[in-house]
Amino acid sequence: MGYDQVIRQVGEIINWYHRTADPTPEQLMDQLRRLVTLLFSYSSYASQTKEEYNGKYFIRKIETIKEKDRLIKNKLAVNKAEVEAMLATEQQFLLEMEAEALAYRADMLIKQANRVADTMRSHLSLLKKEIDHSNIN
């Protein structure tokens, strides 16, 4: 299953929970189980995006330092060499920003979906208490 499908299915579960006024404990447990399983699968993608971002960050930093050193060796002033090196590594910077955005988006999806899962767990616990209470009376 692709990560786009995982995101779609997570969205479907969250929308189901939002639309369903009175889910049964079984329905809630089933959807919660699916959500947690999907998030587990998605976490590997999130981890991969963070690794890619870190890699692009270090590549840009190294390339910028190399370019700055090269410019300084060619008798360019240090301040000017820093600016020129940053401009020369603009493409690496753009790749880094793109990777950072993907990593941030993946992390936010996991955090927000985990909040929904926590709410579903609380709701399930409340439903079970209500059932237990009604069985006592």
C-alpha positions as MATLAB code, in Angstrom:
seq = 'MGYDQVIRQVGEIINWYHRTADPTPEQLMDQLRRLVTLLFSYSSYASQTKEEYNGKYFIRKIETIKEKDRLIKNKLAVNKAEVEAMLATEQQFLLEMEAEALAYRADMLIKQANRVADTMRSHLSLLKKEIDHSNIN';
ca = [
       0.000    0.000    0.000;
       1.368    3.396   -0.995;
       1.677    6.267    1.437;
      -0.911    8.306   -0.470;
      -3.388    5.482    0.157;
      -2.446    5.454    3.840;
      -3.094    9.193    4.093;
      -6.424    8.768    2.302;
      -7.482    5.950    4.631;
      -6.437    7.915    7.731;
      -8.563   10.796    6.450;
     -11.506    8.464    5.888;
     -11.300    7.165    9.457;
     -11.073   10.676   10.883;
     -14.049   11.779    8.754;
     -16.002    8.689    9.835;
     -15.345    9.540   13.477;
     -16.381   13.157   12.915;
     -19.622   12.177   11.134;
     -20.671    9.292   13.387;
     -22.677   10.624   16.303;
     -23.143    7.416   18.290;
     -20.659    4.736   17.282;
     -20.870    1.374   18.975;
     -17.841    0.269   20.987;
     -17.177   -2.392   18.339;
     -17.223    0.172   15.518;
     -15.014    2.519   17.480;
     -12.555   -0.225   18.360;
     -12.391   -1.399   14.748;
     -11.721    2.116   13.418;
      -9.202    2.821   16.173;
      -7.364   -0.411   15.386;
      -7.232    0.523   11.689;
      -6.047    4.054   12.464;
      -3.240    2.922   14.760;
      -2.099    0.296   12.256;
      -2.053    2.828    9.431;
      -0.098    5.292   11.557;
       2.449    2.608   12.341;
       2.920    2.006    8.610;
       3.106    5.738    7.901;
       5.714    6.310   10.604;
       8.333    4.546    8.471;
       7.661    7.078    5.711;
       7.905    9.939    8.215;
      11.230    8.576    9.426;
      12.470    8.314    5.852;
      11.504   11.935    5.116;
      13.438   13.106    8.175;
      16.498   11.147    7.057;
      16.258   12.685    3.589;
      15.923   16.170    5.055;
      18.961   15.651    7.304;
      20.950   14.369    4.342;
      20.065   17.339    2.171;
      20.801   19.724    5.043;
      24.306   18.339    5.512;
      24.983   18.214    1.780;
      24.059   21.887    1.493;
      26.176   22.831    4.507;
      29.206   20.944    3.165;
      28.813   22.355   -0.355;
      28.469   25.885    1.044;
      31.611   25.489    3.163;
      33.559   24.062    0.202;
      32.459   26.911   -2.046;
      33.272   29.512    0.592;
      36.752   28.025    1.102;
      37.336   27.952   -2.658;
      36.326   31.609   -2.965;
      38.520   32.648   -0.041;
      41.468   30.833   -1.634;
      40.760   32.873   -4.776;
      41.300   36.022   -2.694;
      37.653   36.977   -2.155;
      36.862   38.707    1.143;
      35.387   36.376    3.776;
      32.036   38.197    4.036;
      31.637   38.321    0.281;
      32.721   34.663    0.011;
      29.988   33.658    2.491;
      27.304   35.443    0.479;
      28.573   34.116   -2.848;
      28.780   30.573   -1.441;
      25.168   30.760   -0.246;
      24.068   31.993   -3.661;
      26.080   29.280   -5.408;
      24.362   26.558   -3.356;
      20.848   27.873   -3.875;
      19.726   24.659   -5.605;
      20.818   22.544   -2.634;
      18.988   24.989   -0.358;
      15.780   24.589   -2.365;
      16.092   20.788   -2.226;
      16.637   21.013    1.524;
      13.547   23.200    1.983;
      11.450   20.790   -0.078;
      12.640   17.848    2.026;
      11.986   19.793    5.225;
       8.430   20.550    4.131;
       7.767   16.854    3.433;
       9.198   15.837    6.802;
       7.183   18.505    8.598;
       3.976   17.490    6.810;
       4.500   13.811    7.661;
       5.231   14.641   11.289;
       2.144   16.855   11.567;
      -0.096   14.156   10.093;
       1.130   11.647   12.654;
       0.727   14.089   15.555;
      -2.780   15.146   14.553;
      -3.951   11.616   13.804;
      -2.556   10.471   17.154;
      -4.667   13.164   18.827;
      -7.742   11.755   17.119;
      -6.718    8.243   18.203;
      -6.392    9.463   21.797;
      -9.852   11.002   21.597;
     -11.240    7.770   20.177;
      -9.645    5.837   23.062;
     -11.227    8.191   25.597;
     -14.583    7.887   23.847;
     -14.294    4.090   23.848;
     -13.450    4.064   27.539;
     -16.462    6.260   28.287;
     -18.747    4.008   26.233;
     -17.503    0.946   28.102;
     -18.111    2.649   31.455;
     -21.632    3.590   30.371;
     -22.332    0.014   29.315;
     -20.936   -1.360   32.566;
     -22.978    1.165   34.544;
     -26.184    0.320   32.671;
     -25.557   -3.413   33.243;
     -25.243   -2.847   36.999;
     -28.574   -1.048   37.171;
];
